[in-house]
Amino acid sequence: MNPNELVETWKREEQQPFSGWDFSHLGGRMIEEQAPWSYSSRATELMRQSSSVIDLGTGGGERFLKLQEYWPKKVVATEDYPPNFRLATERLSHFGAQVVDVRLTDDDLMPFANGEFDLVLNRHSGFNAKEVSRILAPGGTFLTQQIHGLWAYDLLAVFDVKPQWQEATLEKYAPQLKAAGLTIANTQEWLGQLSFTDVGAIVYYLKAVPWLVPGFSVETHSKHLLTLQRRLESGDGLAFAARKYLIEAHKGSPS
């Protein structure tokens, strides 16, 4: 296939719909090695011990919904991206969960009462450590799995881009949680690979995750995509650095 045909193929890939956090369109064309822990399994164990849970940054709610049979009596989720907020509300409210529009950053406050939740879950979203500690009930648990700030840094380098949040690391957030009064019960880090079978899959991925390469489009980044195509054809493959970390922290019971 000549370069012009490739670009047209990638433009069609660029137009494929994406919603929530659902990469099923790629169907085996994007392969992420698995971390040695199971966030979902640990979240399930913790929900079984809890009477209330909040899922911070639930996305379209698809992953949280998979755990629905283990939900405790009180269930709340947050999401601030309007399309995902609508999706999450449609999916989760049917099962009795409340979905609240809340912006999650290192500094923003949350509209919840002190000690409102036994369990605070967070998968790949921002959080304010002080606010997490505040809304946790005494004896409660915070469980978060995070994408490391250097995730796919070598893929970004192909597009002459550096990771925007290189400081998003375990070394940054574990001390913040400690300073907020929580006890760190478990931390784990993992380094693996994120692989793609074809360049079109990378196009879809970068359109779905637009903060990785700001302003990405096939039209403006075709030379970079052709570089990846040559790499693929040379036999080097399209594998890039995947990094995650896990933190579990507990709030002490009153003495």
C-alpha positions as CSV (number, residue, x, y, z in Angstrom):
1,M,0.0,0.0,0.0
2,N,1.5,3.4,-1.0
3,P,1.7,6.3,1.5
4,N,-1.4,8.1,0.1
5,E,-3.5,4.9,0.5
6,L,-2.2,4.4,4.0
7,V,-3.1,8.0,5.0
8,E,-6.6,7.5,3.6
9,T,-7.0,4.3,5.6
10,W,-5.8,6.0,8.8
11,K,-8.3,8.9,8.2
12,R,-11.1,6.3,8.1
13,E,-9.7,4.9,11.4
14,E,-9.7,8.4,12.8
15,Q,-13.4,8.7,12.2
16,Q,-14.4,5.6,14.1
17,P,-16.6,6.3,17.1
18,F,-15.3,6.1,20.7
19,S,-17.3,6.5,23.9
20,G,-16.8,5.9,27.6
21,W,-13.6,4.0,28.0
22,D,-14.3,1.2,25.6
23,F,-11.5,0.1,23.2
24,S,-13.4,-2.9,21.9
25,H,-13.1,-1.5,18.4
26,L,-9.4,-2.4,18.4
27,G,-10.3,-6.0,19.1
28,G,-6.8,-7.5,19.7
29,R,-5.0,-4.8,17.7
30,M,-3.9,-3.1,21.0
31,I,-2.4,-5.5,23.5
32,E,-1.5,-4.3,27.0
33,E,0.5,-6.6,29.2
34,Q,-1.2,-7.1,32.5
35,A,0.1,-5.8,35.8
36,P,0.8,-8.5,38.5
37,W,-2.1,-7.3,40.7
38,S,-5.9,-7.2,40.0
39,Y,-7.4,-3.9,40.8
40,S,-10.9,-5.2,40.2
41,S,-10.4,-8.2,42.5
42,R,-9.2,-6.0,45.3
43,A,-12.0,-3.5,44.8
44,T,-14.4,-6.4,45.0
45,E,-13.0,-7.7,48.3
46,L,-13.1,-4.2,49.8
47,M,-16.7,-3.6,48.7
48,R,-17.8,-6.8,50.4
49,Q,-16.5,-5.2,53.7
50,S,-18.1,-1.8,53.1
51,S,-21.5,-0.2,53.5
52,S,-20.8,2.7,51.2
53,V,-18.5,3.3,48.2
54,I,-17.6,6.1,45.8
55,D,-15.9,5.6,42.4
56,L,-13.9,8.7,41.5
57,G,-13.7,9.4,37.8
58,T,-15.9,6.5,36.7
59,G,-15.6,7.3,33.0
60,G,-18.6,5.9,31.2
61,G,-19.2,3.6,34.2
62,E,-18.6,0.5,32.2
63,R,-15.9,-0.9,34.5
64,F,-17.6,0.0,37.7
65,L,-20.8,-1.6,36.4
66,K,-19.0,-4.9,36.0
67,L,-18.6,-5.0,39.8
68,Q,-22.3,-4.2,40.3
69,E,-23.1,-7.5,42.1
70,Y,-20.6,-6.6,44.8
71,W,-21.8,-3.0,45.4
72,P,-22.7,-2.1,49.0
73,K,-25.9,-0.4,49.9
74,K,-24.8,3.2,49.2
75,V,-23.1,3.7,45.8
76,V,-21.9,7.1,44.3
77,A,-19.7,7.7,41.3
78,T,-18.2,10.9,39.9
79,E,-17.4,12.0,36.3
80,D,-16.9,15.5,34.9
81,Y,-16.5,14.9,31.1
82,P,-20.0,15.6,29.8
83,P,-20.4,12.7,27.3
84,N,-19.1,10.3,29.9
85,F,-21.2,11.8,32.7
86,R,-24.3,11.1,30.6
87,L,-23.2,7.6,29.8
88,A,-22.4,6.8,33.4
89,T,-25.7,8.2,34.6
90,E,-27.6,6.1,32.1
91,R,-25.7,3.0,33.0
92,L,-25.3,3.3,36.8
93,S,-28.5,5.0,38.0
94,H,-30.6,2.1,36.8
95,F,-28.9,0.1,39.5
96,G,-29.4,2.7,42.2
97,A,-26.0,4.5,42.0
98,Q,-25.9,8.3,42.2
99,V,-23.6,10.0,39.6
100,V,-22.2,13.4,40.5
101,D,-20.4,15.9,38.2
102,V,-17.1,16.5,40.1
103,R,-13.8,17.9,38.9
104,L,-10.9,15.8,40.1
105,T,-7.5,17.4,40.5
106,D,-4.7,17.6,43.1
107,D,-6.4,20.7,44.6
108,D,-10.2,20.7,43.9
109,L,-12.6,20.1,46.7
110,M,-15.4,17.5,46.6
111,P,-19.1,18.1,47.5
112,F,-19.3,15.2,50.0
113,A,-19.6,15.1,53.8
114,N,-16.7,14.3,56.2
115,G,-16.4,10.5,56.6
116,E,-19.2,9.8,54.1
117,F,-17.7,6.7,52.5
118,D,-16.2,3.5,53.8
119,L,-14.4,2.9,50.5
120,V,-13.0,5.4,48.0
121,L,-12.1,3.8,44.6
122,N,-10.1,5.6,41.9
123,R,-8.9,4.0,38.7
124,H,-6.8,6.3,36.5
125,S,-8.3,9.6,37.7
126,G,-6.9,12.6,39.5
127,F,-7.4,13.0,43.3
128,N,-6.8,15.5,46.1
129,A,-5.2,13.5,48.9
130,K,-6.6,15.7,51.6
131,E,-10.1,15.4,50.2
132,V,-9.9,11.6,49.9
133,S,-8.9,11.5,53.6
134,R,-11.7,13.9,54.6
135,I,-14.5,11.9,52.9
136,L,-13.2,8.6,54.2
137,A,-14.9,7.2,57.2
138,P,-12.7,6.1,60.1
139,G,-11.5,2.6,59.3
140,G,-12.1,3.2,55.6
141,T,-9.9,2.4,52.6
142,F,-8.7,4.3,49.6
143,L,-7.7,2.1,46.6
144,T,-6.3,3.6,43.5
145,Q,-4.6,2.3,40.3
146,Q,-2.8,5.0,38.3
147,I,-1.1,5.4,35.0
148,H,2.5,6.5,35.5
149,G,3.5,9.9,34.2
150,L,5.9,8.2,31.8
151,W,3.3,6.0,30.2
152,A,4.1,5.4,26.5
153,Y,6.8,8.1,26.6
154,D,8.6,6.4,23.7
155,L,5.4,6.5,21.5
156,L,5.0,10.2,22.3
157,A,8.7,10.8,21.3
158,V,7.9,9.6,17.8
159,F,5.5,12.6,17.6
160,D,8.1,15.0,19.2
161,V,6.0,15.2,22.3
162,K,7.0,14.8,26.0
163,P,4.6,13.4,28.7
164,Q,2.6,16.3,30.2
165,W,2.5,14.9,33.7
166,Q,5.9,13.2,34.3
167,E,5.6,13.9,38.0
168,A,2.5,11.7,38.3
169,T,4.3,8.9,40.2
170,L,4.0,6.8,43.3
171,E,6.8,8.9,44.8
172,K,4.6,11.9,44.5
173,Y,1.2,10.6,45.7
174,A,2.1,8.2,48.5
175,P,3.7,10.9,50.6
176,Q,0.7,13.2,50.0
177,L,-1.7,10.5,51.3
178,K,0.5,10.0,54.4
179,A,0.5,13.8,55.0
180,A,-3.3,13.7,54.8
181,G,-3.4,11.3,57.7
182,L,-3.7,8.0,55.9
183,T,-1.6,4.8,56.5
184,I,-0.1,3.3,53.3
185,A,-1.0,-0.4,53.4
186,N,0.3,-1.5,50.0
187,T,2.1,0.0,47.0
188,Q,3.1,-1.7,43.8
189,E,4.7,-0.6,40.6
190,W,4.7,-2.3,37.2
191,L,6.6,-1.8,33.9
192,G,5.4,-3.6,30.8
193,Q,4.5,-3.1,27.2
194,L,1.7,-1.6,25.2
195,S,1.7,-3.1,21.7
196,F,-0.1,-2.4,18.5
197,T,-0.5,-4.6,15.5
198,D,-0.9,-1.8,13.0
199,V,-0.5,2.0,12.7
200,G,-4.3,2.4,12.3
201,A,-4.7,1.1,15.8
202,I,-2.4,3.8,17.1
203,V,-4.4,6.4,15.2
204,Y,-7.6,5.3,17.0
205,Y,-5.8,5.2,20.4
206,L,-4.4,8.7,20.1
207,K,-7.8,10.1,19.0
208,A,-9.4,8.4,22.0
209,V,-6.8,9.7,24.4
210,P,-6.2,13.2,23.1
211,W,-4.1,14.5,25.9
212,L,-1.2,12.2,24.9
213,V,-0.4,14.0,21.7
214,P,-2.3,17.3,21.8
215,G,-3.9,18.4,18.5
216,F,-3.3,15.0,17.0
217,S,-4.8,14.2,13.6
218,V,-3.8,12.1,10.6
219,E,-3.6,15.3,8.5
220,T,-1.2,17.1,10.8
221,H,0.9,14.1,11.9
222,S,1.1,11.9,8.8
223,K,4.9,12.1,8.6
224,H,5.1,10.6,12.2
225,L,2.6,7.9,11.3
226,L,4.6,7.0,8.2
227,T,7.7,6.7,10.4
228,L,5.8,4.2,12.5
229,Q,4.7,2.4,9.4
230,R,8.4,2.0,8.2
231,R,9.3,0.8,11.7
232,L,6.6,-1.9,11.5
233,E,7.6,-3.0,8.0
234,S,11.3,-3.2,9.1
235,G,10.2,-5.9,11.7
236,D,10.8,-3.8,14.8
237,G,7.2,-3.9,15.9
238,L,5.1,-1.3,17.7
239,A,5.7,-1.9,21.4
240,F,6.0,0.9,23.9
241,A,6.5,1.4,27.6
242,A,3.5,0.8,29.8
243,R,3.7,1.8,33.5
244,K,1.2,1.7,36.3
245,Y,1.2,1.8,40.1
246,L,-1.2,0.8,42.8
247,I,-1.8,2.4,46.2
248,E,-4.0,1.1,49.1
249,A,-4.3,3.4,52.1
250,H,-6.3,3.2,55.3
251,K,-7.8,5.7,57.6
252,G,-7.4,4.9,61.2
253,S,-10.3,4.3,63.6
254,P,-10.8,6.9,66.3
255,S,-8.9,6.1,69.5
